[in-house]
Amino acid sequence: MKALACLRRHALLLATLVSVVLGFTIGLLCRQLNPSPDVVILISFPGEMFLRMLKMMILPLVVSSIITGLANLNSKSAGKIGLYTIVYYIGTTVLATIIGLILVLTIRPGHFYNNNVVDVRSSGGAPSASARDVFLDLVRNVFPENVVQASFQTSGTVYVQKHTGVSLQDNSTATHNSSLNETSSIQTSEGIWAPKSVYRSGMNTIGIICYFVFFGVILGRLGKKGKVVLRFFTVVNDITIRMVLILLWYSPIGIMFLIMGNILSVKNLTATAKQLAIYIVTTLTGLGIHVLIVLPLLQLALTRKNPYKIVKGIPQAVLTVLATASSSATLPITIRCCEENLKINTAITRFVLPIGATINMDGTAIFQVISAVYIAQIRRIPLHFIEIIVLSLCTVLGSVGVAGVPNSAIMVLMVILSSVGLPVEDISILLAVDWFLARMQGMVNITGDCFAASMLDHFFPYTPVGQTDVDDSMPSEDEEETVKADTDV
């Protein structure tokens, strides 16, 4: 009976594990049949629907979670938690960058690369965004012009050729921002290019978080006047969590088809793996050291608790990010694992995890710094001490500003390469394995978020007083029915 009860309790986790194994196995077997691109699209469709459903939950969950989490804290505690969170996230990102640098400079995977196996395609066109552009875009996104627009568009810098107004860097549909910057032009062999700030498709998560952090803090200070609004967002959060729980039962099917589609879409899987084996091993070693040694040791030093209990409590979130390659899309499941399995205070999870899914990208930092130095080693370009410092700073800045969605790390890597004068077109070497490494990065990113939530829960182990006030001041359903019956009499 105990075994049966345990099986029922972990049925969803077991089903997800089976789906991962089946996805890899069936995907590898189907590669022998050489399916057409149309067949691959159809195979990937159920997984695409799962990913779209997860993304559908991000906006309501982030908004309601941050508002209820901050409003249930007093202003002094909210300030301390916010400060500790930012310091912890930036500190672990710096550690991750140092780990990546040490490994890539020690192993030197670029010296094992054979230029005859994988061709380098020239990207051409407009110059890449600079480190200055990334910083300015980050500040622009922190303070969006329109919070509604921020839910579906994000600000970014592209370079357009003067006198033509045509951008060759950004092929996506973009609307121009009202504040255009043409004061800093770049001249290349193809013409003169000027930077422009434009809006691109995609949720501006960091801007939404910034706005609703202020909203939640002010709501918590309103006292009784704000309790009706707080109760509304609390109910919205509960509804969203229940919708996520229903969605989770579709996750094994979605995960299996996502993995199958990704494996079938990769060309020359075996040749690419052999060519980039040392690079892949170096990256995976850095990710493993950070998530299995550095973060647990930091957690043990700060809390004196067994850190590996955190890893054991989030397998569902880890498997989901393995399929989706998106820490933002996995956010609903990460919150559920932390609250139900790790028993972390809801006020902590609803504040810390949405911010972590946006700015805490330790795995991405390791990938970016290793990839940049790897390309320099391939080209036999020596990096001096100052260039390594600049590269490290750009890595930290880029990983903080990168969106938690697939392939976003590659875009930031272009900026890092251009900041130290490395050839941006060499990124094409890494595209064949980015689908795999992006998933490994995501696993490290969400695990770091959970470590942060557990650490803050240790330092702030109390029940949110705001939640108690709301429940006491607002009548329950039974009380409302009693009042109504008395009124009718």
Solvent accessible surface area in square Angstrom, and as a share of the most:
residue,aa,sasa,rsa
1,M,189,0.85
2,K,182,0.77
3,A,81,0.63
4,L,79,0.40
5,A,51,0.40
6,C,56,0.33
7,L,96,0.48
8,R,176,0.64
9,R,165,0.60
10,H,74,0.33
11,A,38,0.29
12,L,16,0.08
13,L,39,0.19
14,L,72,0.36
15,A,40,0.31
16,T,0,0.00
17,L,79,0.39
18,V,85,0.49
19,S,6,0.04
20,V,14,0.08
21,V,96,0.55
22,L,75,0.37
23,G,0,0.00
24,F,67,0.28
25,T,64,0.37
26,I,58,0.30
27,G,0,0.00
28,L,85,0.42
29,L,116,0.58
30,C,29,0.18
31,R,53,0.19
32,Q,142,0.63
33,L,140,0.70
34,N,128,0.65
35,P,40,0.25
36,S,52,0.33
37,P,105,0.66
38,D,101,0.52
39,V,65,0.37
40,V,19,0.11
41,I,113,0.57
42,L,131,0.65
43,I,32,0.16
44,S,28,0.18
45,F,102,0.43
46,P,33,0.21
47,G,0,0.00
48,E,74,0.33
49,M,59,0.26
50,F,0,0.00
51,L,29,0.14
52,R,148,0.54
53,M,61,0.27
54,L,0,0.00
55,K,79,0.33
56,M,115,0.52
57,M,9,0.04
58,I,12,0.06
59,L,57,0.28
60,P,51,0.32
61,L,0,0.00
62,V,3,0.01
63,V,18,0.10
64,S,0,0.00
65,S,0,0.00
66,I,0,0.00
67,I,0,0.00
68,T,0,0.00
69,G,0,0.00
70,L,3,0.02
71,A,7,0.05
72,N,7,0.03
73,L,10,0.05
74,N,75,0.38
75,S,49,0.32
76,K,146,0.62
77,S,16,0.10
78,A,8,0.06
79,G,47,0.45
80,K,91,0.39
81,I,0,0.00
82,G,17,0.16
83,L,112,0.56
84,Y,92,0.35
85,T,0,0.00
86,I,68,0.35
87,V,95,0.55
88,Y,16,0.06
89,Y,2,0.01
90,I,78,0.39
91,G,33,0.32
92,T,1,0.01
93,T,0,0.00
94,V,60,0.35
95,L,69,0.34
96,A,0,0.00
97,T,3,0.02
98,I,84,0.42
99,I,22,0.11
100,G,0,0.00
101,L,21,0.11
102,I,104,0.53
103,L,24,0.12
104,V,0,0.00
105,L,72,0.36
106,T,101,0.59
107,I,63,0.32
108,R,101,0.37
109,P,2,0.01
110,G,0,0.00
111,H,81,0.36
112,F,128,0.53
113,Y,19,0.07
114,N,71,0.37
115,N,95,0.48
116,N,135,0.69
117,V,73,0.42
118,V,31,0.18
119,D,107,0.55
120,V,53,0.31
121,R,147,0.54
122,S,94,0.60
123,S,80,0.51
124,G,45,0.44
125,G,25,0.24
126,A,14,0.11
127,P,26,0.16
128,S,20,0.13
129,A,11,0.08
130,S,38,0.24
131,A,29,0.23
132,R,97,0.36
133,D,4,0.02
134,V,28,0.16
135,F,105,0.44
136,L,60,0.30
137,D,19,0.10
138,L,27,0.13
139,V,63,0.36
140,R,68,0.25
141,N,18,0.09
142,V,34,0.20
143,F,135,0.56
144,P,40,0.25
145,E,118,0.53
146,N,73,0.38
147,V,47,0.27
148,V,104,0.60
149,Q,39,0.17
150,A,2,0.02
151,S,28,0.18
152,F,116,0.48
153,Q,30,0.13
154,T,33,0.19
155,S,11,0.07
156,G,6,0.06
157,T,8,0.05
158,V,4,0.02
159,Y,1,0.01
160,V,4,0.02
161,Q,42,0.19
162,K,69,0.29
163,H,185,0.83
164,T,81,0.47
165,G,50,0.48
166,V,85,0.49
167,S,29,0.19
168,L,89,0.44
169,Q,47,0.21
170,D,28,0.15
171,N,145,0.74
172,S,62,0.40
173,T,120,0.70
174,A,35,0.27
175,T,71,0.41
176,H,103,0.46
177,N,10,0.05
178,S,104,0.67
179,S,68,0.44
180,L,74,0.37
181,N,39,0.20
182,E,81,0.36
183,T,127,0.74
184,S,38,0.24
185,S,49,0.32
186,I,61,0.31
187,Q,144,0.64
188,T,52,0.30
189,S,121,0.78
190,E,93,0.41
191,G,23,0.22
192,I,71,0.36
193,W,0,0.00
194,A,0,0.00
195,P,2,0.01
196,K,23,0.10
197,S,1,0.01
198,V,2,0.01
199,Y,25,0.09
200,R,61,0.22
201,S,90,0.58
202,G,33,0.32
203,M,60,0.27
204,N,7,0.04
205,T,27,0.16
206,I,32,0.16
207,G,0,0.00
208,I,3,0.01
209,I,11,0.06
210,C,25,0.15
211,Y,98,0.37
212,F,29,0.12
213,V,35,0.20
214,F,129,0.54
215,F,70,0.29
216,G,0,0.00
217,V,36,0.21
218,I,93,0.47
219,L,12,0.06
220,G,33,0.32
221,R,160,0.59
222,L,78,0.39
223,G,38,0.36
224,K,162,0.69
225,K,166,0.70
226,G,3,0.03
227,K,26,0.11
228,V,95,0.55
229,V,59,0.34
230,L,9,0.05
231,R,78,0.28
232,F,120,0.50
233,F,31,0.13
234,T,19,0.11
235,V,73,0.42
236,V,39,0.23
237,N,1,0.01
238,D,60,0.31
239,I,93,0.47
240,T,5,0.03
241,I,29,0.15
242,R,169,0.62
243,M,86,0.38
244,V,1,0.01
245,L,58,0.29
246,I,133,0.67
247,L,12,0.06
248,L,1,0.00
249,W,163,0.57
250,Y,61,0.23
251,S,0,0.00
252,P,19,0.12
253,I,85,0.43
254,G,0,0.00
255,I,0,0.00
256,M,37,0.16
257,F,50,0.21
258,L,17,0.08
259,I,4,0.02
260,M,14,0.06
261,G,4,0.04
262,N,32,0.17
263,I,3,0.01
264,L,18,0.09
265,S,70,0.45
266,V,16,0.09
267,K,168,0.71
268,N,109,0.56
269,L,43,0.21
270,T,91,0.53
271,A,48,0.38
272,T,12,0.07
273,A,46,0.36
274,K,155,0.66
275,Q,22,0.10
276,L,1,0.00
277,A,38,0.29
278,I,64,0.32
279,Y,1,0.00
280,I,24,0.12
281,V,86,0.49
282,T,1,0.00
283,T,0,0.00
284,L,60,0.30
285,T,50,0.29
286,G,0,0.00
287,L,6,0.03
288,G,23,0.22
289,I,53,0.27
290,H,0,0.00
291,V,21,0.12
292,L,91,0.45
293,I,90,0.45
294,V,32,0.18
295,L,0,0.00
296,P,3,0.02
297,L,109,0.54
298,L,49,0.24
299,Q,4,0.02
300,L,74,0.37
301,A,62,0.48
302,L,69,0.35
303,T,5,0.03
304,R,193,0.70
305,K,115,0.49
306,N,79,0.41
307,P,8,0.05
308,Y,100,0.38
309,K,126,0.53
310,I,11,0.05
311,V,50,0.29
312,K,159,0.67
313,G,10,0.09
314,I,1,0.00
315,P,39,0.24
316,Q,9,0.04
317,A,0,0.00
318,V,27,0.16
319,L,18,0.09
320,T,0,0.00
321,V,0,0.00
322,L,21,0.11
323,A,0,0.00
324,T,3,0.02
325,A,10,0.07
326,S,1,0.01
327,S,5,0.03
328,S,9,0.06
329,A,0,0.00
330,T,0,0.00
331,L,6,0.03
332,P,0,0.00
333,I,0,0.00
334,T,4,0.02
335,I,2,0.01
336,R,49,0.18
337,C,0,0.00
338,C,0,0.00
339,E,33,0.15
340,E,74,0.33
341,N,81,0.42
342,L,38,0.19
343,K,153,0.65
344,I,9,0.05
345,N,30,0.15
346,T,55,0.32
347,A,2,0.02
348,I,3,0.01
349,T,0,0.00
350,R,26,0.10
351,F,9,0.04
352,V,0,0.00
353,L,1,0.01
354,P,1,0.00
355,I,15,0.08
356,G,0,0.00
357,A,6,0.04
358,T,11,0.06
359,I,18,0.09
360,N,1,0.00
361,M,4,0.02
362,D,1,0.00
363,G,0,0.00
364,T,6,0.04
365,A,0,0.00
366,I,0,0.00
367,F,1,0.00
368,Q,0,0.00
369,V,0,0.00
370,I,0,0.00
371,S,0,0.00
372,A,0,0.00
373,V,2,0.01
374,Y,3,0.01
375,I,0,0.00
376,A,1,0.01
377,Q,14,0.06
378,I,12,0.06
379,R,108,0.40
380,R,144,0.53
381,I,64,0.33
382,P,97,0.61
383,L,31,0.15
384,H,122,0.54
385,F,146,0.61
386,I,121,0.62
387,E,54,0.24
388,I,29,0.15
389,I,71,0.36
390,V,56,0.32
391,L,0,0.00
392,S,20,0.13
393,L,119,0.59
394,C,13,0.08
395,T,0,0.00
396,V,27,0.16
397,L,46,0.23
398,G,2,0.02
399,S,0,0.00
400,V,27,0.15
401,G,35,0.34
402,V,6,0.04
403,A,50,0.39
404,G,8,0.08
405,V,64,0.37
406,P,43,0.27
407,N,93,0.48
408,S,19,0.12
409,A,10,0.08
410,I,13,0.07
411,M,104,0.47
412,V,19,0.11
413,L,0,0.00
414,M,39,0.17
415,V,14,0.08
416,I,1,0.00
417,L,0,0.00
418,S,42,0.27
419,S,36,0.23
420,V,19,0.11
421,G,63,0.60
422,L,7,0.03
423,P,28,0.18
424,V,24,0.14
425,E,53,0.24
426,D,0,0.00
427,I,11,0.06
428,S,15,0.10
429,I,1,0.00
430,L,1,0.00
431,L,82,0.41
432,A,33,0.26
433,V,10,0.06
434,D,7,0.04
435,W,45,0.16
436,F,54,0.22
437,L,0,0.00
438,A,14,0.11
439,R,20,0.07
440,M,34,0.15
441,Q,6,0.03
442,G,4,0.04
443,M,51,0.23
444,V,6,0.03
445,N,7,0.04
446,I,2,0.01
447,T,8,0.04
448,G,1,0.01
449,D,4,0.02
450,C,0,0.00
451,F,0,0.00
452,A,0,0.00
453,A,0,0.00
454,S,24,0.15
455,M,8,0.04
456,L,0,0.00
457,D,32,0.17
458,H,60,0.27
459,F,86,0.36
460,F,21,0.09
461,P,103,0.65
462,Y,74,0.28
463,T,101,0.59
464,P,11,0.07
465,V,85,0.49
466,G,13,0.13
467,Q,51,0.23
468,T,68,0.40
469,D,67,0.35
470,V,5,0.03
471,D,87,0.45
472,D,112,0.58
473,S,55,0.36
474,M,47,0.21
475,P,55,0.35
476,S,51,0.33
477,E,127,0.57
478,D,107,0.56
479,E,91,0.41
480,E,86,0.39
481,E,116,0.52
482,T,79,0.46
483,V,94,0.54
484,K,137,0.58
485,A,54,0.41
486,D,97,0.50
487,T,106,0.62
488,D,108,0.56
489,V,162,0.93
